[in-house]
């Protein structure tokens, strides 16, 4: 590749006489990019910007090259500023009940985050000189600072231009340097834009709440967002000509969430925006952030900011992957990982946890003449007096009871969890008949309620009636009472469905009036009708599911607009987006219609932006709650949000350890061969010992509490059993090329897209086999050996399905205790030598008498 830097004097001719021009031209070129500046009365302006597209070159409209420096002599105000809607009315948001997100609203509406703080100095460089290695050095000076910027083509990535800006203060105060405006886009001149973790859309949204809070559209203001909830550090804009421009900070620029020995998640080092300070659409970074760490300078002090632009004739997802894979080296993370405990060992430990009355906090209560059972829920619930009860993953409950053949679960848990489900449905005639009465049961007031208010959501009927009842019916298809629950719930969804296939977000319990009407139900509510069709085979349910999915694709997937299911954050987008991927895939499998597959892939690509890909994990030693840990052990990279954006829990708590999406991502890799899905699944699932309670095998929910286990939420163990099983069996199917495959049940409420297993036989190397797991059946000294088992009792075959969850070959020995099944093998071998390649599979086939 040839790099060129040149300054060329240009002569202009006049019809009357010849004169020499003082104008100068400066350029950078590679095999993929061409940049050309011209000296004008304002300084060096970028006049030409072109990218290689096929056999030719595509010129980027509206090149600029303008620099922006923010300055304030005094600390910028930190409190909220008033925000107004399109009618000029002051926006009062959120309601006082949402105490978790009120501080985040105040941060969002601060002058710094609204990007109105300080004095904005806009300028073009006054001088340009050639630098080393083909670089170009620009410089400018004003009363506040002297600025030098070194630009160069990256030899490894010819579509990338690296830039290092150095600022020297000429006056004391607070400084923030923005990335220069490479080029701008018209408000109707882009196909897609985003800041991963915050925004993703094909259109500008003038409604401040929809755009800035719900991530539904690109804000029409130059809002600055924080690095703490930016999953990948790369604002990008894809033009309608399929050319994508992104700006990427040098690794190490943003905050480290645990810099040394305490949480530093909320330190703000890098600002990200999709507009420059003038409101022109262009990917932009700011560092330091005005008023934040590193922005206060004395006269003569300096700061440095390094970043890169990438401009490619490719879609946004390709450029986004370049940031993740090439610049932030995400695939390398798996090579750092080691583990002390297998995922299967965690499942077995959690089995012991959930059958113990003491650790599981299992409770039974009498309600309407029936004994109902659930786990104590010690978190906040509307109307609770610390008496709330909840069941989380019905699919995992029935699955584990069956594959473990566990009497405690079968006799003391499932019957009362089933009764809980029967009582959870509204049976009184009228508007709410068939709907879920609420997620929680309050034992003192003897009623069901929602977590965050007296309302009823249609999606809750999909969750707590159709998903749960559907999973029960997979295991017990003859349960006529549960079939009635399913049918009544499906009929309620049909009655509530709008003409286009949409639903309301919620209805007020007292007045029946729709609530939260400022947003739409951009959630996979339609999935409940698909479940009803699969169980009851009534064609009207499939027709309605397709109608609902078609509306969802048009209004959610195709626009990048989603809604969440967590009431405590007022439904900002969350893992329901991941659920929609699995729901659309199932609809594709039933109908064979390509549009559902296409939408599922697109939604899955969007959901990858709920996964952190920074900072780059390392072996740096850190101290965590008195324990020495390597940085990679506590890394956020690979972990997904509960919810991100300006209002999500990721802002303070970081990501979550509950990787419900892992199995679905493995399936997406099998479908698309896109390695990002597989790498993200493995990064989330493997080597997370620092977050696992050693005694119980239960991982903490939020990243910031590290290894405190379930805490006041014992039902989380069921979700963890469910997602780990889904992940391991998805890996087994992938690695075996489909020779080890078990039928999947329905998605479970509400943490993501993992599904249940064990209700029907699968196939192991051509033999039908029932999924099986037993305490003590297999013993191994290797924490990298994960396994599941299966059995065919008619053919008297037992299978050990062994997975090597490491990037190195695995050589170990396993000991089998056949009494745990119990079976007697034809050959009495109890020890097996195992050799499995990196991320490979081995199946041991045992005949027994």
N, C-alpha and C positions, 0 to 999 in steps of 0.2 A: 504494500500500500504506500502511495506517495503522499506525503504531507507537504503543503505549500504555505508559506507566509510571504506576502510581498506588499510593497508600497510602490504604486505606479503613478508618476505624474501624468496628468491628462491635459492635452492641448485642445482648446476650443477655437473654432474659426468664426469670424464674423463676415457678413457680406461686404462690410466696408473696410475692415482691416483685421489683421491677425493679432491676437493677444494671447499671452500665456496664462494658464489657470493655476491657481494655487491649490486647487482641490486635490486631495489624496485619497487613494483607495487602499483598504486593508482586507485581507482575506485569509480564511482557513479552509482547507479542502481535504477530503478523504475520498475513498471509493464509494462512500455512502452519503456524504454531506458536502454542501457548499455554503459557506457563510461569507458575505461581503459587506464591509462597512465603508461608508463614505464620509469624508469630513465636510460638515456643513457649518452654517453660522452658529448652530447650537452645539456642535461638537461631533464626535464620531457616532453616526447613526447606522444601525444595521439596515441595509437597503435591499439585500437579497438573501434569501434563505431557501435552499432547495434540498430535496431528499431524493435519492435514487429510487425510482419506482419502475420495476421491470427493466426494459432496455433504455428508458429515458429518465428524465429528471422532472420532478413535480415541485413547482415553486410554491412556497408557503405564503399565503396572503398576509398582509399587515405585519411585516417584520418591524422591529422597533429598536431594541438595544438600549432603552432608557433605564437608568438606575434610579432607585428610590432609597432614601435614608430617612429614618424616623428619629426625631430628636426631641427631648424634653429637658428643660433646665432643672425641673423639680420632679419628684416621683409622680408618675401618672396616677390618677385616681383608681382605686381598686373596687369601689362599690358599684352597684348597678346603675345604669342610666335608663331613662324611659325609652321604650320602644313603641312604635306606632304602626297600626295596620294601614291598608291601602286607603281607608276612609279618613285617615288622620286621627283615629281614636287610639288612646293609650291602651296597650295590651296588658292585661292583668292575668298572669299565668305563672304557675299552675294553681289549682285550688289549694287551700290551706291544709287539707287532709294529706296531701302528698309531701310529707315532711322529708322524705329521703331525697327528693329532687329539687326542693326549693333552693338549697345552696348552689346547686348546679345552674339553675336559672339565673341566679345573681352573678355567677361567674360568666355565663354566656352573654349577659347584657352589660358587662363592664366595658368601658370605653376601649380598653386594650383589645378585648376579644371582638368587639364590634369594629375594630380597626379605625377608630376615630381619635385615638389618643395621640398627643404629641404633634409636633410640626413635621409635615412631610416635605422633604427636599427632593425634587426631581431634577435629574441632570443627565447629560451625556458626557463621556470622557473628552477632555480637552487635548489629550496627547495619546499617541500610539507608537510603540516601538517593538521591534522584534525581540523575542526572548529565546531562551535555550530550547533545543530540541524541537524547533518549529512552532513554539508558543508565540502568542501575541499578548503584549502587556499594555493595558490601558490605564490612564491615570486622570484624576480630577481632584479639584480642591475647592472648598468654599469656606465660609466663616466658621463652620462647625467642625469640619473634619477634612483630612486628606485621604483619598481612596485610591488604591491600586488594585487592579484585577488582572490576573493572568489566565488566559484562555488557551486551551490546547485540545487537539483531537486525541482521544484515548487510542493508542495503537492496538490494544486488544479488542476494542469495540468501536469500529469506525463510524457508527451512528451516534456515538457519545462525544460530547464536548465537556471536558472538565474545566472547572473555574475555581480559582481561589481568590477571594476578596480580602484585602487587608485594609483596615480602617485605623487611622491615627487621630485621636481626638485633639482638636485645636481649642476646645472649650470644655469645661467640666459639665457633666450632665448625664443623661440616659440616652443610649443609642440602640438602634435596631437596624440592621442592614437587610434589605430584601434582595432576593435574586433578581437580576435585571430582567426586564420584560423582553423575552426573545421574540415573541410574536403574540398577537391577540386574535381572538375569534369573535365573530358577530354572535349576538345572543341566539340567533336562529341558524348559526353556521357550524354547529357541531353535532356529531352523531351520538356521542357518549362522553361523559366526564365524571370524575370522581376523586375523592380522597379516601382510600381504603380505610374502613372503620367508621367513616362519617357520611360521605355523600356518594351517590351513584345514580345517574339519571341521564335522560336524553333531552331534558328541557329545563329552562329556568323556571323557578317557582317564586312568585311574588308574595305568597302567604308565608310570613316569617315562622309561624308555628310549624307548618307542614315541612318547610325546608330545614330550618335550623334545629328543630326538636325531633321531628319524626323522620328526617333524612329522606323526605319525599320530594325530590326535585333539587336542583342546584340553587342555593340562595341567590337572590338578586342584589346582595350586598357583599362587600369584600370581607366577610367574616373570617376571623382568624381562629383556627382550632388548635387544640393542644396535642402534643406528641404522645401523651399517656394513653389515649384511646385511638390513636392512628395505628391500625394493624400493620400496614406496610407504608413506609415513609416515601410516598411518591404521588403527589397530585398529578393528574394526567387529563388531557383532553384529546379525544379522537375527532378529527374533522370529518366532514361529509365525504371527503376524498379518500378516506381510509388511511390517512396519515395521522399518527399519534405523537403528541408532544408531551413529555413528562420531565419533571425536575426531581432529582434524587439527592438527598444530602449524603455526604461522606459518612460511612459507618462510624459510630461513636459521637455523632453530632447531637443526637437526641438524648433524652434523659435515660439513665440506667435505673430500672425500678428498684434495685437493691444494690446500691453503689458499693457498700462496704459491710456495715453491720446493722443497718436499720433500713426500713422501707423508705424509698425515695420515689415512689410511684408518682406523686403529685408535683415533683419538681418540674418546672416548665422551661425547657431550653430551646425548643424549636416550635415555631408557629407555621402552620400550613394553611394555604388558601387557594381558591380557584379563581381569584381576581387579584389584580394589583390594587394599590391604594386608590387609584382613580376609578375603580369599578370596572375596568376592562377585563374581559374573560381571558385568563392566562394562568397556567399553574405557577404558584409562587410559594417560596419559603422565606421565613424571617428568622434571623439569628444574630444576637440574642433577642429575646422578646422584651419589648420595652417595659422597664420596671422590674423585670425578672432577673434571675441569677446571671451575672456577667455583663449586664447592660449599663451599670454605673461606672463611668470612666472619669478619671482625672485628666487634666490637660497633659498631653504627651503619651498617655497610655494607648495601647493598641488591642485590637481584636482581629481574629481571622475566621473566615467562614469558607468552607470548601464544599462543593456540590458538583453535580453534573446535569446537563441536559441530555436527553435522548430523544431523537426525532427519527421515527421509523415509518416506512410504508407498510404498516401492520395495524391490526386492531388493538384496542386497549388491553385486552387480556394477554396478548403476546408481550407487549411492553411491560405490563405489570409483572409477568413472570421473569422478565429480564432483571428487574429490580430485585426480586426475591432470590432467584437462582444464581445470577452472575455477580451482583453487587453485594448482596447481604448473605450469600453463600449458604442458603438454607439447607441444601442437601448434605452439606458437610456435618450438620448437627448430629445426624444418626451415627456418624463415625466416632463421635465423642462419647456417646451414651454407654453406660454400663449399668447393671442392675444387681440388686441383691435378692430380689423376690419376683417370682414369675406371676403372671396374671392369673393363671389357674390356681396357684396357691392363694391368691387373694380371694378368688371366688369361694374356695373351700373355707377360708377363714371367715368370710362374710356369711356363709351358710351357718356356721356356728354362732355368729353374732345375731342373725335374725331368728334363730329358734330359741334363743335365750330370752326369757321374760325380762330379765334385768337389763340387758343391753339394748334390746329392741324396743323397750317401753311399750310392749303390746298391751292393749286394754280392750275389755269388752263392756258393753253397756246394754241395758234393756231399752228398746224403743219400739213403740207401737206393737207390743207383745212379741217382739222378736229380739234375739240377742245379736247385736252387731259388734264387729271387731275392727280395730284399726290401731295405728301407732300414735302415741301422744305427739302432738305438735306444739313445741314451746315457743315458736315465733309469733309475731303479731298477726292477729286475725280480727276482722271487724266484729265487734260485740263479744270477743272472747274474754273469759276470766281465767286465762291459762288452763282452759279445759278443752281445747281443740283436739280433734283426732283426724288422722288422714291416712289413706293408703296411696302409694305412689304408682307402682309398676305392677299391675295385675298380670300382665303377660309373664313377667319374671317370676312372680309368686307361683303361678300354676306350673310354669316351666320347671323351676327348681324342685318343687314338690314331686314332680313326675320323674325327672332324670335322676334325682337322689333317692327316690322311693322313700321319702321321709315321712314317718308317722306323725311327728309333731306338726309339721306343716299341713299334712292332709287332714288331721283330726282336730287340731286346735287353732288353725289359722284360716284355711280356705273356706270352711263352712260359714264362718262369721264375717269374713271379708265379702263373701257372696251376699250374705244378708245385708251388709252395709250398702252394697251396690243396689239391691232391690229397694231399699228404703231411701236411696239418694235421689230417686226420680220423683218428679211432681206427678201425682196421680189424680189430683182434683180436676174436674172438667174445666175447660176454659183456655185462656190465652197461653198459659205456661204448661199445659198438659203434655207430658212426655219429656219435658226439659229437665236438665240437672238442677236439683234444688240448691246445690252449692258444693264446693270442693270439700268443706270441712263440716264435721259434726261437733256441736257444742253440747257437752254432756250436762252442764248445769241448767241451761235453758232448753235442753232437749229439742234442738232444731239444727238444720243444715244451713250453712251460710257461705257466701263468697268471702274471699280473703280481704277484699278492699272496699266493700260497700254493698248496699242492698240492691243489687242489680243482677240480671241474668244475661249471659252472653250466649248467642247461638254456637260459637266455637266451643263453649264449655259442654254443650250437649254432644258435640262430636267427640270431645275428650272423655268426659266422665260417664257418658252413657254408651256411645257407639264404640269407641276404641276399647274401653274396658270390657263391656259386655261381649263385644266381638271376640276378644282374646279368650274370655272364659268359654265361649261357645266353641272355639276351636278345640279345646280340651274336653269339653262336655257338650257335644252337639245335641244331646237329648234333653237339655235343660229348657223345658218349655216356658218356665217363668222368665228366664233370661231372654228367650226369643221374643216374648211380649215386650220386655224392656227395650230391646233393640228396635222392634217395629214401631213402638210408640215414639221413640226418639227420632227415628228416621221420618216418620210422618210429621213430627213437629218441625224438623228442618225444612221439609217440603212446604209446610204452611207458611213458614217465615221467609222463604226464598223470594227475592225480588224478581221483577219481570226479566231482567237481563242475566240473572244467575247470581246475584249478590245477596249479602245479608247485612243487617245492622250490626254495629259493634256490640251493643247491649241494649237492654230494655230496663227501665226503672221498675223495680219490683212492685211498687205501690200504684203508680199511674199507668204503667205499661208503655209509657212514652219512650221513643228511642233516645239513647244517650250517646255522648261522645260523637255527635254528628259532624263535628269539624273534620273528622277523618273517616276513611272507609274501612270496611272489614277486609283488609288485604292480608288475609290469613287462609290457610288451607281448610276452611270450614267444609268445603265440598267433600273432603275425604270420608266423613262420616257416612255419607250416602253410598260411597263406594264399598265400605265395609258392609252396610246393610244389603247391598246387592250380592256381595260374595257369599254372605250367610243365607239370605232368604230367597235369592234368585228372582226377585221381582224387577221386571224391566224398567218400571218407572224410576227406581232408585238409580240405575245406571244412567238413564237419560238425564236425570237431574244432576248427577255427579259430573257428567260431561259438560252440561250447561254451566255449572258452577266453576269447573276447571277452565273452560273457555273464557269466562269473564275474568278469572284470576290471571290467566296468561296475558290477556289484553291490558289489564289495569295494574297488575303487580309486576310480573316477570318482565314484560316488554318495556316497562317504564322504570324499573328498578325501585319501585315503591312497595314497601312492606309494612306490616304492623305486627306488634308482638302480643304476647299473651300474659305478661307479668303485670298485674294490676298495680303493684307498688311503684312502678316507674311509668304508670299511665300508658302502658301498652307501646312503649317505644320498641322498634324492631328487635327481635331476639331469635332464639333457636327455632321458632315457628317457620322461619324462612327455610331452614334445613329440612324440616318436616315436609315442606311443600315439594322438595326434590323427590323424596321417596314416594309421596302421594302421586306425583305426576308419572313416575316410573311405573307404578302399579297400574295406573290407568292406561299407559302405553302397552303394558303386558296383556291387559284384557282386550283392548280395542285394536291393537296393532297400528294405530294411527301415529304417523311420524311426528306430527306437531307436538304430541305430548313428550316424546323422547327429546326433541329439540328444546322444548321449554325446560325440561328437567336438567339438561346439560347447562343451559344458560343460567338457571337458578343456582345450580351447584357452583358454577364459576363465581357468581356473585357471593355465594355463601363462603367461599374461601377468604373473602375480605373480612370475615369474622374471626380470622385466625392470625395471631401475632407472628410476625416474621423477623422481629428485631427485639433487642440488640443481638448481635452475633454472639452465640454462646462461646464460652472459653473455659479454660482450666484455672482461671484466676481464683485464688482462695478467698472466701468470704466467711463471715461469721453470722449464723442465723439462729437466733434464740439460744445462744450459748454453744452451738454446734458448728464445727468447721465444715463448710460445704464448698464444693467447687461451683463456679458460676453456672455451668451448664445444668447442674442438678436442680437449680431453682429457676431456670430460665423460663421466661414467658413464651419464647419462640415455640410455635406448634400448638399452643393452647388457644382455645376459642373463647370468645366473649359469652357471658350470659346475655348482655346487651352492651353495645358500644355507643358511639355517637356522643353528643353533648350531654345526654341525660343518663347514659347507661352506668351500670354498676362497675364497669371496667375502669371508670375514672378514678375511683378511690380504692376499689378492692382488687383491681387487676382481672385477669381472665379466670375461668373456672377449670377444674380438673375433671369435670364430668363430660367426657368426650363422646357423647351420644352419636356424633356424626361420623365416628371413625369407621364403622362398618360400611356405612353408605359411601364414604369416600373410597374405600377399597372397591366397592362395586362400580363406582364411577370410573375408577382407573381401568377396571376390566372392560368397561363399555367404551371408553375414549382413548385409552393408552396415554393419558395425560399424567405424567409422573408427579405433578404437584399434588394431586389427590392422594396418591399412595404415600408420598413423603410426609404430607400433613397428617395422615392417619397414624403413621408409625411414630412420628414426633410427638403426637398427643398421647399415645397409648403406652409407649415403652419408656423404661428408665425413670419413672416418676416417684421413686421411693421417698424422696424428701418430703412428699406430700401425703404419705400413707401412714396411718397410725399403726405402729408395729403390732399392737395387741389384737386389733380387730380386722386389719386389712382394709379398712374403710379410708378412702382418701378424703381430704378436706374438700369442701365445695369451692371456696374462693382461694385464689392464689395467695393472698396476703396473710392468711392464717397458717400457712405451711402444713404441718402434719398433726393438726388437732382433731382429725377424724370427723365423725358426723356431728359432734357437738349436740345442739338441741334439735337436730333434724335426723332422727334415726332412720326414717323412711328412705333417706338418700342411698342407703346400702342396697336397696332393691334396684334402684336405677343403675347403680354401678355393676351389680350382677348382670343386669340386662344388657348394658352397652358393651361390657367386656366379652360376654358370650357372643354378641352380634359381631364384634370385631374379629374374634378368634375364628369363628366359623366362616366369616367372609374371607379371611386370609386362607383358610384351609381350602375353600372352593377355588380361589384364585391360583394358589400354588399347585394344586392338583390338576389344574386345567378342567375343572368341573367334575372330576371323578369322585370327589368327596363333597357332597352337596345335601343340605337339609332344607326342607320347606320353611319359609319364613311366615310368621304371623303378621299381626298388625302393629303399626306404630303405637307407642305408649304415650300417655300424657306425662309431662308436657315439655320435657327438657331437650327434645331433639328426635331424630328419625330412627332410633334403634328399634328392633323388632324382636318378637318372641320366637322361640323354637321348641321342639320336643313334642308337639301335639300330633305329629304324624311321622312315619319312618322316612328317612332319607336314603341316599345311596352312597355306599363306600366301595369303590372299585367294582361296580356292577352288582353289588349285593345289597338288597334292602336292609336297613339297619335302623334301630331306634337309638336316639341319643341317650347317653348314660354318663353319669359321674358319681363317684363314691369317695368318701373319706378314706384315705389310706390305700386305695387300689394301686396307685403308682407312686413310687418314691424315687427321687433323683436328687443328686447334689448340685445340679446345674440350674441356676435361676433363669437361664435363657431358654430352657425347655418348657414350652407351654403345650398343653394337651387337652383333648376331649376324648371321650370313648363312645363306642356304639356297640350294639349287640343285635344279633338275629337269633332269637331263641328257637325258631323252627329249624334252622340250619345249624344251630349250635356253634355260632361264630361270634367271637369277641374281637373288637378292633381297638387298637390304640392309635389315635391320630396325633402324631407328634409334630410340633412346629419348632423350628429354630428361629428365635426372635433376636437374632444378632447378625451383624454384617461380617462375621468371621465363621469359618466352619465349626460345627459343634461335634465334639467327640465325648461321649459320656456313657454311663451305664444306668439303666433303670431296673428297679426291683418291682415285681408285680406281686400283690397280695390278693390271690384269687378268692379268698374267703370273703372279701369285701363285697363280691357280687351277689351270691357266691356261685362259683362254677369250679369244675375240676378239669384242667386242661388234659388233652390227650397225651401230650408230652409235658413232663413236669417242669419244664424250664421256667424259672422265676426271674432270672436275670438276663437282660438283653443289652448287647453292645449297640450303641446308636451312633451313626455318622450321618449328619445332615448338613448340606451345603448352606451358605449364608441365605437367610430368609427362605429356607427350603422346608420341605415336608417329608415325613416318612410314616407309612402306615404299617403297623404290625398286625398280622392276621393270626388269630389264635383259635384253633378248634378245641372244643371241650365236649365232655361227655354229658 
